[in-house]
Amino acid sequence: MMAQPELEFFPLEHRGGKRMAYWQWGDTTAKHVYICVHGLTRQGRDFDVLAQALMAKAAIKGAIKDGGVRIVCVDIVGRGQSDWLDDPMGYAIPNYAQDMMVFLTALHAQNPYQSMDWVGTSMGGIIGIVVLGSVGMGAAKLPTPVKHLVLNDVGPTIEWVSLKRIGDYLGKVGSFATEQQAADAMWVISKTFGPHTPEQWLALSIHQLKQKSDGTYTLNYDPAIALPFKAVTEEQSKAAEAMIWQLYENITAQTLITRGQESDLLSLTTAKAMEGRGFKMPMPARLVEFEGVGHAPTFVAENQHSVVVDFLLGL
């Protein structure tokens, strides 16, 4: 098992050649690919612990022997190692969905694979709903089917109070003297992620930072992603729900919904509704909640990532 992932870049020609970075674990010739997509201000290294746990258990269960495992964790444009956009209004879910469909098609052309799974946290889950729902409706195509979908603390209905909370800090990237100082500042607004040891939180935080020329640190995302986010009204958010629900109902992948029991973004009412409205899924979506966690579970704790790993491996 690789101790660290490899960093690769893919040029998005429809975005003027802007590069989307992705972190790759495992065998690039594998016949099955796991796609991991992060939350609004985050990046692909958020999935390090999950990727390592998945690689380890896949090896034990023989999945690697049966065709290999490849895990691809993207940095959506404007985040992490990916390029920033010239036009901030390009930071929108439909555009991200298009980016992913183009990327997955190219990934398949480079090293053909036979199937894939999708793990999406928050924004990454919404992108997944749009991509997989569009495919299920016949409005888009992917090179191979998606067998399993993990929606981490997100659904078609997003609570407005949570969007307002996120909007209060979005775009404020700050300046910090040390990585630890930055990690401490992030913890103030990220306590809803649930309990983490200081070591676990620092490990998550380091990849969220970039060092400036003066030696100080700042959060590694384009502050301009806040512009289109804050332009959305409550009325517009509500209007989008019906469309997202329709897309969700056309998903054909087996779906796991993970929810922080104290989440203010994915309500229990919405999560329960999702269990019964995956009409094209081979069996009803399954809901798992994690105690002591809000928005959103990080899959760092063993009791969290083990649920996801077992689901993805069909255990």
N, C-alpha and C positions, 0 to 999 in steps of 0.2 A: 504494500500500500504506500502511495506517495505521501510524504510528510507535508508537502506544500503543493498547491495547484500551479499549473502553468498559465501564464497570462498570454492571451491571444487577442487580436483585433480583427474586426470585420468592417469594411467600408460600406456604409449605407448610401448607395448611389442616388436613391430617391431623396436623400437628405443632403445632396450636394457633396457626397463623399465623406461626411462626418463619420467618425469611427465609433463603433460600439465595442467596448471591451468585454471579454468574457474569460472566466476562470475555469480551467478544465482539469478534472480529476479522472484517473483511470485510463482505460484503453481507448484510443481514438478510433480503433477499428471495430469497436463493440457494436453488436446488432441491436442493442437497446440503449436508449439515451434518457437520462433524467435531466429535465430542465428546471432550474430554480430561479425564481424572479422575486426580487426584494420589494420592500416598501418604499414609500414616497421619497424620503430623504436618505435612504440607505444604499447599500451596494452589495455585490455578489459575495464578498467574504463573510457576510452574515451567516452563510450556510456551511462554514468550515466544519463545525462539530457534526452537523447532520451528515455532510458528505463523508466524513471519516467513519462515522458509525454505519452508514449505508455500505461503504466499501468493505468494512470489516465483516458485517453480517452476511453480505452477499458472498464473500469468500467462504465463510463457514457453511452456508447453505448450498453452495455449488453453483450459484448464479454466474460467477465469473467463468467457471469451467464450461458452462452451457452457452457461452457466446459473449462473455465479457460485460463489463459495466463501464459506462461513460457518464460522468456527471458534469453538466455545463451550467455554471452560475454566472448570469449576465450582469453587467453594469448598464442599466438603462441610460440612454443619453442624458447628459447633464449631471451624472453622478459618477463617483469613483474614478476610474481610469478612462472613462468614455469622454468623447468630445462634448463641449457645450454648444448649444445651438445659437445661431445668430439672431433668430426670431423667437423670443420667449413664448409666443403663442403656439409654437410647435410642441410645447410640453403639454401634451393632451393624450388621454387614453386611446382614442382611435388611432393616433399616429404611432403610439407605442405598440399597439396590436399589429399594425402594418410592419413596423420594424421587425417584430418577432417572426412574423410569417415569412418575410424575405430572408431573414437570418436562418431560420430552420430549413428552408428550402435549399439555401446555399450549403449549410452544414451537411445535409444529406447528399448533395452533389459531390462534395469533397470526399466523404467517407460514408457510403450508403448504410443506413440502419433500417431496421424492420419495424420498430415500434418505439414509443416514448411515453414517459410520464411527466406531469407538470406539477411543481410545487410552487405556490404563489402566496407570499405574505402581503396582506393588505393590498396596496396598489398592484402588486404582482398577481394577486388573486383575481382582481377585477380585469386585468389584461388577459388572464387565462380564460375568464368567462366570455369575454368578447371574442377571443380567438376560437375557442372550442365551440362556443355557441354559434358563431358564424359558419363554422365548418358543418355543424349539425343541421343548420338551416339550408345548406347548399350554397351559401353566399361566398364562401372562401374554401381554399384547399390547403391541406398540409401534405407533405410527402409520405407520411405514414400515420396510422391511427394513434391517438393518445389513449392508453389503457386506464391509467389512474390519474386522478386530479386531487390535489390537496389544496383546499382553500383555508388559509390560516387567518382567522379572525376577520373575515370579510364576507359580504354577501351583497345581493342586489339592492337591499335597503341599507343605507349608511346613515347613522344618527347624526342630525345636524349639530348637536351639541359637541360631538367629537370633532367634526370638521371645523367648528369655531375654535376649539381648543388647539387643534393643530395649526390653524391659521395664525394664532397668536405668536407662535415661535418660528413659523416657517420663513426662511429667508434671512434669519439672523444667525449668520455663520460664525461671528465672534472672532476674537484673537486671544490666544492663550500662550503663556510662557513655556509650558511643558505639556507633554502628552497626558500626564496625570491630572493636571489642572483642567485640561479639556475634557477628560473622562469624567471628572467630578462635576463639571458644568452640565454635561450631557445627562448625567444621572438625575439631576434635578428635574429635568423634563421627561425622563424615561423610566421613572420608577414603576410605571404601569407594566413594564416588561416583566416584572416579577422578580423574585429573589435571585441574585447572582453573587458569587463570591467576588471580592475585589479583583482577583486574578482573572476571573471569567469576564468581568465587565471591562477591564483594561484591554483584554484580548479582542473583545468586540469593538472597542472604541478606537484602537490604533488604526485599523483599516478605514475608519471613518474620517481620518485626518489627512491633511497635507501640510507640509512645512513650507513656509514662505521664505523669500530671500533674506529676510532679516532674522531668520532662525525661529520665529514664533510659529504657532500652529493655528489652523482654521479648519472648519468643517469642509469636507471635500465634496461639495455639490454646488451647482450654479444657483445663487440666490434668486435668480430670475424665475425659477420654477414657481415662486410664490405669486407671480403676477397673474397667470391664468387661473391658479387655484383660488386666489382671493376675489377674482372677478365673478365667480359663480355665486348666484343667489340661491336662497333656500327654495324658491319657486322652481328654478332651473334644476336643482338637485332632485327635487321631487318628480319633476317631469321626466327625468332620465330613468327613474326606477322601473317604469313599465317596460321600457326597452331592455334593460338589464335582466329583468325577470324573464322576458321572452327568450333572451339568449341563454340564460341559465336552464330553462326548461328544454332546450334543444341540445344540451350536452349529452354525449353518448358514453363518456368515460365514467368508470366507477369513481365515486366522489367521497372524500373524507373531509369533514368540516371540523377544524380545530378552533376552539374558542377559549379565550381567557375568561374565567367565570365572572370577573369584575369588569369586563370590556364595556366601554361606553360607545364603541363604534359598531360592533355587531351585537344587536340585542338578542336575548334568548328567544324572543318571539320570532324574529327573522330567522334565526338558526333553526328553530323547530319547523318553520314553514318550508325551509329549504329541504328538510328531510323528506317532505311529501310532494315536492314539486319538480323533482328531477325526472320528468316523465319518460325520457329516452334512455335513462341510465339502466344498466342491466339489473340492478337492484337498488332499493332506496339509499340515498346518501346517509352516511353514518356521521353522527355528531359526538365529539369527545371534548369535554371541558377540563380545564386545568385550574385547580384551586390556587388562590393567592396571586393570580395573574390578571392583568387588564389587557389593554391593547399595546402590543401583541406578543404572544409567546415567541421566544427566540429559538426554541428547539435546542438550547444548550443543555438544559437539565435532562438527565437520563430518562426520567419518566415521560418527558415530552418527545424526544427524538425516537425513543423506542416504539412509540405508537405509530409514528410516521413511517419508520423503517419497516416495521412489520406489515403495514398496509401496502407499501410499495412493493414488497417482496411476496405479497399474497400469503402471508403467514397468519 
